Amino acid sequence: MAKIFHKIKELFLEVLPAFIFFLIMFHLLLVTKALILRHYGIASESSAIAAISALIVAKVVLIANRIPFLNLYPRKPLIYNVVLKTMVFSIFVMLFMFVEELARLARKDGGFAAAWANISGDFSWSYFVVREAWIFVLIMLYCAGAELTRVVGKEKVTEIFFGIKQK
C-alpha cells in the first residue's frame, strides 16, 4: 500500500507544475473571453471549464513526456526539444479546443452533424486563431521552463527563483 501511495504522490508532484501553469493560462483566456462577450451582453462559461481543461492538458503533458519521440534531443541545445514539444503539445491542445467548441455547438444545434454543417456560421475562426496563438506562446514558455528545469535540476531552479536551498 505504501508503494502505491508513493507512486501516486510521485505522479501528482510531476503533474502539479503543468496543472498550475495551464490552470492559470486557461483562466486568463476565459477571463479575456468573458470580458469580450460581456461587451455584447453574452454570458460566458464557468471556471470549471478552465480547471477541467488544465487537468486534461496536464495529463497529456505527463503522458507525452514519457513518449521517446518527444525527447529526441536530450544532449542538443534546449531549443530542439522546446520547439518539438511546443509543436506537438500545441497541436493536441488545438484539437482538444476544436472538439470542445464542436461539442458546444452540437449541444446548441442538436447533434454533431448539425454542428459540423453550421460550423462556418456559428464558429468564430478569428477568436479561435487568436486563442491558439496565445496558447502556442504560453506552451512554448512552459516547454522552455520544463526543459531548463530538466537540465539544471529542480533544486537549482527552486533556489534561483525562490531563494530556497533544498537539502
Backbone as a ProteinNet text record, in pm:
[ID]
protein_1_A
[PRIMARY]
MAKIFHKIKELFLEVLPAFIFFLIMFHLLLVTKALILRHYGIASESSAIAAISALIVAKVVLIANRIPFLNLYPRKPLIYNVVLKTMVFSIFVMLFMFVEELARLARKDGGFAAAWANISGDFSWSYFVVREAWIFVLIMLYCAGAELTRVVGKEKVTEIFFGIKQK
[TERTIARY]
82.9	0	87.1	197.2	287.7	348.9	376.2	432.3	334.3	207.6	103.7	89.6	85.7	74.7	194.9	312.9	434.4	428.6	380.8	371	267.9	154.6	51.3	105	176.7	235.4	337.4	418.6	520.6	455.1	349.7	278.3	208.9	150.9	85.2	184.4	301	401.8	459.1	460.2	509.7	411.3	282.5	181.2	143	172.6	131.3	181.2	310.5	353.5	279.7	259.9	186.8	41.8	-19.7	-158.4	-171.3	-84.4	-90.9	-69.8	30.7	58.7	-62.9	-117.9	-229.5	-358.5	-374.4	-490.5	-489.2	-374.1	-361.7	-384.3	-322.7	-335	-481.2	-551.3	-689.5	-781	-751.1	-830.4	-808.8	-685	-660.1	-737.6	-737.4	-813.4	-963.5	-1010.5	-1152.4	-1194.8	-1112.8	-1143.6	-1145	-1047.7	-1043.3	-1170.8	-1210	-1331.7	-1454.1	-1461.3	-1575.5	-1586.3	-1473.1	-1475.1	-1520.8	-1475.8	-1517.7	-1667	-1713.4	-1854.1	-1944.9	-1897.5	-1978.4	-2008.7	-1915.5	-1935.5	-2060.1	-2090.3	-2206.7	-2325.7	-2313.2	-2422.8	-2440.5	-2332.9	-2339.1	-2266.3	-2329.2	-2265.1	-2162.1	-2061	-1952.9	-1956.1	-1865.2	-1856.7	-1803.5	-1814.4	-1762.4	-1614.7	-1553.7	-1411.6	-1390.2	-1495.2	-1479.6	-1424.2	-1462.5	-1411.5	-1260.7	-1212.2	-1068.3	-996.2	-1053.8	-991	-988.5	-1098.6	-1103.6	-1006.3	-1002	-907.9	-763.9	-733.8	-598.5	-562.7	-657.2	-632.6	-604.1	-683.3	-666.1	-532.5	-500.6	-375	-255	-262.5	-152.7	-131.8	-240.4	-229.4	-169.1	-207	-148	2	41.8	184.4	256.5	197.3	257	277.7	176.9	187.1	286.3	278.1	364.4	512	541.1	680.9	743.1	660.2	711.5	729.6	685	699.8	842.3	916.6	1055.9	1068.6	970.6	972.3	986.4	932.3	936.2	1063.7	1152	1281	1393.7	1379.8	1477.1	1614.5	1617.7	1741.2	1786.2	1811.4	1846.1	1981.2	2071.7	2204.6	2228.7	2128.8	2138.2	2096.9	2117.1	2065.6	1915.6	1871.1	1733.2	1628.5	1663.7	1565.9	1508.6	1585.8	1537.5	1416.3	1431	1319.3	1206.6	1241.2	1137.8	1049.2	1109.6	1031.2	949.1	1010.5	939.6	819.7	842.3	733.7	627.2	670.1	573.7	481.3	537.8	456.5	359	408.5	323.1	213.8	251.6	152.2	50.6	95.7	4.9	-96	-50.5	-142.7	-247.8	-205.1	-300.9	-399.2	-350	-438.8	-534.1	-485.2	-570.6	-683.4	-648.3	-750.9	-851.6	-800.9	-887.9	-983	-930.7	-1013.8	-1117.5	-1077.5	-1170	-1284	-1249.6	-1352.3	-1442.7	-1384.7	-1464	-1563.7	-1517.5	-1605	-1711.7	-1673.8	-1769.5	-1876.1	-1835.4	-1931.7	-2028.1	-1978.9	-2065.4	-2169.7	-2122.5	-2214.8	-2312.6	-2267.1	-2354.6	-2468.1	-2436.8	-2541.9	-2643.2	-2592.4	-2677.4	-2760.5	-2698.5	-2762.9	-2834.1	-2819.2	-2890.4	-2816.2	-2685.3	-2607.7	-2482.9	-2389.7	-2261.3	-2274.9	-2366.2	-2383.7	-2432.5	-2529.6	-2581	-2474.6	-2398.5	-2291.8	-2186.8	-2149.8	-2049.3	-2101.4	-2229.1	-2288.5	-2296	-2316.7	-2331	-2202.3	-2091.1	-1968.3	-1918.9	-1940.1	-1890.7	-1969.5	-2094.3	-2174.1	-2159.2	-2154.1	-2152	-2012.6	-1916.1	-1780.7	-1698.9	-1637.1	-1554.8	-1411	-1375.7	-1240.7	-1137.1	-1169.1	-1071	-1040.1	-1142.7	-1119.8	-1039	-1074.1	-1004.9	-856.9	-825.2	-685.5	-608.6	-668	-600	-578	-679.9	-666.1	-556.1	-550.8	-447.9	-308.6	-298.8	-169	-119.7	-209.6	-172.1	-133.5	-210.9	-181.7	-45.4	-15.7	113.6	228.3	217.4	323.7	336.5	224.1	228.9	282	246.7	301.7	452.1	495.9	639.4	711.4	653.3	712.3	715.6	607.2	603.8	712.6	721.7	820.4	963.1	987	1120.1	1154	1057	1079.8	1099.5	1020.3	1032	1166.5	1209.6	1337.7	1455.1	1444.8	1550.1	1557.2	1442.2	1438.6	1497.6	1469.9	1524.5	1676.9	1733.8	1879	1946.7	1892.1	1954.1	1923.6	1803.4	1761.7	1659.5	1565.8	1459.1	1512.2	1610.8	1664.9	1726.7	1805.1	1871.7	1769.1	1666.9	1562.5	1487.3	1454.8	1387.4	1473.7	1603.4	1695.7	1703.7	1712.6	1724.2	1597.8	1480.3	1356	1307.5	1320.2	1260.4	1360.6	1488.5	1591	1588.3	1526.4	1512.3	1611.3	1706.5	1801.7	1742.5	1739.2	1688.5	1804.6	1779.7	1887.6	1885
-119.7	0	125.7	121.4	236.5	263.5	156.5	172.1	243.5	205.9	267.6	415.2	445.6	583.6	664.5	606.3	675	704.4	609.9	628.8	735.8	734.5	836.3	974.4	983	1110.8	1157.9	1066.9	1099.6	1153.1	1086.4	1131.5	1265	1282.2	1408.2	1523.6	1503.2	1609	1636	1533.4	1551	1631.3	1610.7	1677.7	1814.8	1840.4	1963.5	2091	2103.1	2227.3	2252.7	2149.1	2165.8	2205.6	2142.4	2174.9	2320.3	2364.5	2503.7	2600.3	2573.6	2660.5	2669.1	2553.3	2553.3	2602.4	2584.1	2638.9	2791	2850.2	2996.1	3039.4	2967.3	3001.7	2996.9	2888.5	2876.6	2975.8	3009.5	3112	3248.5	3279.5	3406.8	3412.8	3303.9	3300.7	3312	3246.1	3250.2	3391	3456.4	3593.7	3687.1	3670	3751.7	3732.3	3607.1	3577.4	3636.1	3622.4	3674.5	3826	3894.7	4040.6	4082.1	4009.9	4040.8	4014.1	3898.1	3864.3	3954.5	3999.8	4088.6	4218.5	4261.8	4383.2	4369.6	4247.4	4221	4164.9	4160	4112.8	3962.5	3888.4	3742.1	3686.1	3588.6	3524.3	3422.7	3400.1	3308.2	3184.6	3088.8	2964.6	2991.1	2888.8	2898.7	2860.5	2884.3	2849.2	2699.5	2623.5	2478	2427.4	2491.5	2451.4	2471.5	2582.8	2608.1	2503.8	2467.2	2367.7	2230	2191.8	2061.4	2059.2	2168.4	2177.1	2166.5	2233.8	2229.5	2088	2018.2	1879.5	1790.2	1806.3	1722.9	1751.5	1878.7	1913.5	1872.8	1890.6	1848.9	1698.3	1622.8	1477.4	1441.4	1512.4	1490	1516.7	1623.5	1656.7	1546.4	1497.6	1390	1264.9	1228.6	1110.5	1135.1	1251.5	1282.1	1286.8	1328.5	1333	1194.3	1090.7	953.8	892.9	963.6	915.5	945.2	843.3	865.2	965.4	970.5	1062.2	1208.3	1241.9	1381.3	1416.8	1323.6	1352.1	1310.3	1350.3	1311.5	1375.5	1490.1	1568	1598.1	1497.1	1525.2	1593.7	1579.1	1638.8	1755.5	1793.4	1908	2033.5	2150.8	2273.1	2260.2	2321.7	2306.7	2344.4	2432	2479.6	2364.7	2259.9	2146	2080.2	2042	1979.4	2078.9	2204.4	2305.3	2320.9	2333.2	2350.1	2224.3	2108.3	1983.2	1966.6	1983	1966.4	2074.3	2196.1	2304.1	2271.4	2224.4	2190.8	2077.2	1970.7	1855.1	1892.8	1957.5	1995.1	2093.1	2187.5	2286.1	2220.2	2123.9	2053.2	1978.2	1908.2	1835.3	1929.4	2040.9	2137	2198.9	2231	2288.1	2190.2	2063.1	1962.6	1950.6	1950.7	1943.8	2063.4	2183.7	2304.4	2303.6	2253.9	2246.6	2148.9	2033	1934.9	1991.7	2064.3	2127.5	2226.2	2306.1	2403.4	2332.5	2225.8	2147.1	2085.7	2039.9	1984.2	2092.1	2213.1	2324.6	2352.9	2355.2	2378.8	2262.2	2139.7	2022.6	2030.4	2074.7	2092.1	2196.4	2302.5	2412.4	2373	2303.5	2273.1	2138.4	2058.3	1931.2	1813.7	1814	1699.8	1742.8	1647.9	1679	1704.2	1633.5	1654.7	1796.1	1842.4	1978.2	2081.3	2052.1	2144	2156.3	2043.1	2044.7	2121.8	2105.2	2175.8	2326.5	2366	2508.1	2572	2499.6	2548.6	2679.5	2697.4	2820.7	2942.4	2925	3038.1	3070.9	2969.5	2990.8	2989.9	2951.4	2935.7	3060.1	3117.4	3236.9	3194.7	3186.9	3145	3245.8	3374.7	3474.6	3458.1	3435.8	3412.4	3284.8	3180.7	3052.3	3067.7	3136.8	3154.2	3237.8	3345.2	3429.7	3351.7	3277.4	3196.7	3092.6	3027.5	2926.3	2989.5	3110.6	3179.3	3205.1	3251.2	3272.4	3140.4	3038.4	2907.4	2858	2876.5	2836	2904.5	3035.5	3110.6	3064.3	3045.4	3003.5	2860.5	2773.2	2637.8	2642	2729.6	2742.3	2786.6	2879.6	2921.6	2805.3	2728.5	2613.3	2512.8	2481.5	2383	2431.9	2561.2	2615.7	2602.7	2635.4	2621.9	2477.3	2387.8	2245.5	2188.8	2224.8	2175.3	2233.5	2360.6	2422.5	2355.5	2326.8	2258	2118.2	2050.3	1915.5	1919.3	2020.5	2028.3	2079.3	2185.2	2249	2172.7	2118.4	2046	2125.4	2052.1	2115.6	2195.5	2138.6	2205.1	2339.7	2343.8	2467.6	2571.5	2527.5	2620.1	2677.3	2593.4	2639.5	2741.1	2713.8	2807	2938.8	2933	3054.8	3140.4	3078.3	3154.5	3197.4	3109.1	3135	3155.2	3135.8	3150.9	3041.3	2931.2	2820	2711.9	2688.2	2578.7	2451.5	2349.6	2221.1	2132.4	2053.8	1969.3	1833.3
0	0	0	71.3	77	-59.7	-136.2	-270.6	-362.7	-352.8	-436.1	-400.2	-269.3	-224.5	-272.5	-263.3	-307.8	-457.7	-537.3	-683	-717.4	-647.8	-669.9	-634.5	-522.2	-480.8	-583.7	-633.9	-734.8	-862.8	-910.3	-1030.5	-1007.1	-888.7	-854.8	-857.8	-794.9	-792.9	-932	-1016.5	-1153.1	-1238.1	-1217.4	-1298.7	-1241.3	-1115.5	-1049.2	-1117.8	-1154	-1220.5	-1352	-1431.6	-1558	-1530	-1431.5	-1398.8	-1355	-1266.9	-1219.6	-1335.5	-1417.9	-1532.1	-1624.7	-1663.6	-1757.1	-1692.5	-1562	-1492.5	-1502.1	-1476	-1487.4	-1632.2	-1726.7	-1868	-1913	-1882.2	-1927	-1856.9	-1730.9	-1663.2	-1727.4	-1764.8	-1834.2	-1965.8	-2040.4	-2165.9	-2139.7	-2035.2	-2001.2	-1958.9	-1879.2	-1836.8	-1957.5	-2047.1	-2168.5	-2250.3	-2268.7	-2345.5	-2275.7	-2143.6	-2068.5	-2083.1	-2077.8	-2092.4	-2231.5	-2331.5	-2468.7	-2485.4	-2436.1	-2450.7	-2368.3	-2253.4	-2169.8	-2243	-2325.6	-2405.5	-2493.9	-2536.3	-2620.8	-2542.5	-2409.6	-2326.1	-2325.8	-2352.7	-2357.9	-2235.9	-2169.9	-2054.5	-2103.6	-2022.2	-2058.9	-1969.8	-2002.1	-1925.6	-1784.9	-1702.6	-1566.4	-1563	-1448.7	-1436.9	-1425.8	-1408.9	-1405.7	-1539	-1646.8	-1778.6	-1784.8	-1729.6	-1728.3	-1643.2	-1530.9	-1443.6	-1509	-1571.9	-1639.4	-1757	-1832.7	-1945	-1896.1	-1785.4	-1729.7	-1685.3	-1624.1	-1583	-1703.5	-1806.5	-1926	-1992.4	-2011.3	-2078.8	-1993.9	-1862.8	-1775.7	-1784.1	-1791.1	-1805.3	-1940.7	-2046	-2178.7	-2174.3	-2107.3	-2094.8	-2018.3	-1910.3	-1831.2	-1916.5	-1992.8	-2079.4	-2192.4	-2255.9	-2370.1	-2331	-2209.2	-2165	-2155.4	-2154.3	-2148.9	-2288.5	-2390.8	-2528.9	-2574.9	-2613.6	-2655.2	-2770.4	-2856.9	-2970.9	-2927.3	-2809.8	-2764.8	-2690.3	-2674.4	-2612.1	-2706.3	-2831.1	-2933.4	-2913.9	-2850.6	-2845.7	-2702.7	-2620.7	-2480.6	-2463.7	-2559.5	-2544.8	-2640.3	-2714.8	-2805.9	-2729.4	-2790.2	-2725.3	-2696.4	-2589.7	-2542.7	-2646.9	-2737.2	-2835.4	-2917.4	-2941.5	-3019.9	-2952.7	-2826.6	-2756.1	-2729.9	-2704.1	-2679.2	-2802.2	-2919.4	-3042.2	-3071	-3058.8	-3086.1	-2992.8	-2863	-2766.4	-2782.4	-2811.4	-2832	-2948.7	-3056.9	-3174	-3141.7	-3081.1	-3051.2	-2951.4	-2840.1	-2739.6	-2798.4	-2879.1	-2938.5	-3031.5	-3108.7	-3198.5	-3117.9	-3011.4	-2929.1	-2860.7	-2808.1	-2741.8	-2843.1	-2963.9	-3066.7	-3102.5	-3119.5	-3149.3	-3034.6	-2911.7	-2794.1	-2790.6	-2815.5	-2812.4	-2925	-3041.4	-3153.5	-3122.5	-3067.6	-3030.9	-2922.1	-2826.8	-2721.6	-2782.7	-2876.6	-2943.5	-3026.1	-3092.8	-3171.3	-3079.9	-2961.5	-2864.9	-2817.2	-2796.3	-2756.5	-2864.3	-2988.4	-3099.9	-3115.8	-3089.1	-3100.3	-2998.4	-2877.3	-2776	-2823	-2882.9	-2928.1	-3049.9	-3145.3	-3273.6	-3276	-3171.9	-3166.6	-3227.5	-3219.8	-3268.9	-3343.2	-3354.3	-3417.8	-3567.9	-3633.1	-3778	-3805.4	-3727.5	-3744.1	-3707	-3601.6	-3560.6	-3670.2	-3728.2	-3835.6	-3956.6	-3987	-4100.4	-4076	-3951.1	-3917.7	-3867.1	-3870.8	-3807.9	-3869.5	-3997.3	-4059.8	-4012.6	-3976	-3932.2	-3785.3	-3700	-3555.3	-3494	-3570	-3516.7	-3548.3	-3446.9	-3466.3	-3493.1	-3620.8	-3658.1	-3611.3	-3614.2	-3570.6	-3422.1	-3339.6	-3197.4	-3176.7	-3249.9	-3237.7	-3270.9	-3378.9	-3420.8	-3319	-3270.9	-3171.3	-3042.2	-2999.4	-2877.2	-2893.7	-3008.4	-3033.2	-3039.9	-3092.4	-3095.5	-2953.4	-2865.8	-2726.6	-2659.8	-2686.1	-2627.6	-2675.7	-2803	-2858.6	-2784.2	-2765.9	-2697	-2551.8	-2484.8	-2344.8	-2330.6	-2424.4	-2422.2	-2446.6	-2535.8	-2561.2	-2432.5	-2359.3	-2231.1	-2132.2	-2127	-2038.1	-2076.3	-2204.5	-2250.7	-2224.2	-2245.4	-2218	-2070	-1984.2	-1840.3	-1797.6	-1854.8	-1819.6	-1865.2	-1985.4	-2036.5	-1956.8	-1922.3	-1841.1	-1704.1	-1646	-1517.2	-1528.7	-1639.6	-1660.4	-1664.1	-1728.8	-1743.9	-1616.3	-1559.3	-1443.3	-1314.6	-1305.7	-1185.5	-1106.5	-1047.3	-970.4	-851.8	-785	-666.2	-702	-810.1	-851.9	-897.9	-970.2	-1016	-896.4	-797.8	-676.5	-603	-597.1	-531.2	-607	-739.1	-820.4	-810.4	-822.7	-825.4	-687.4	-589.6	-459.1	-345.5	-375.6	-272.8	-167.7	-199.3	-104.8	-141.5	-50.7	-72.4	-15.9	-101	-55.5	-14.1	87	139.5	79.7
[MASK]
+++++++++++++++++++++++++++++++++++++++++++++++++++++++++++++++++++++++++++++++++++++++++++++++++++++++++++++++++++++++++++++++++++++++++++++++++++++++++++++++++++++++

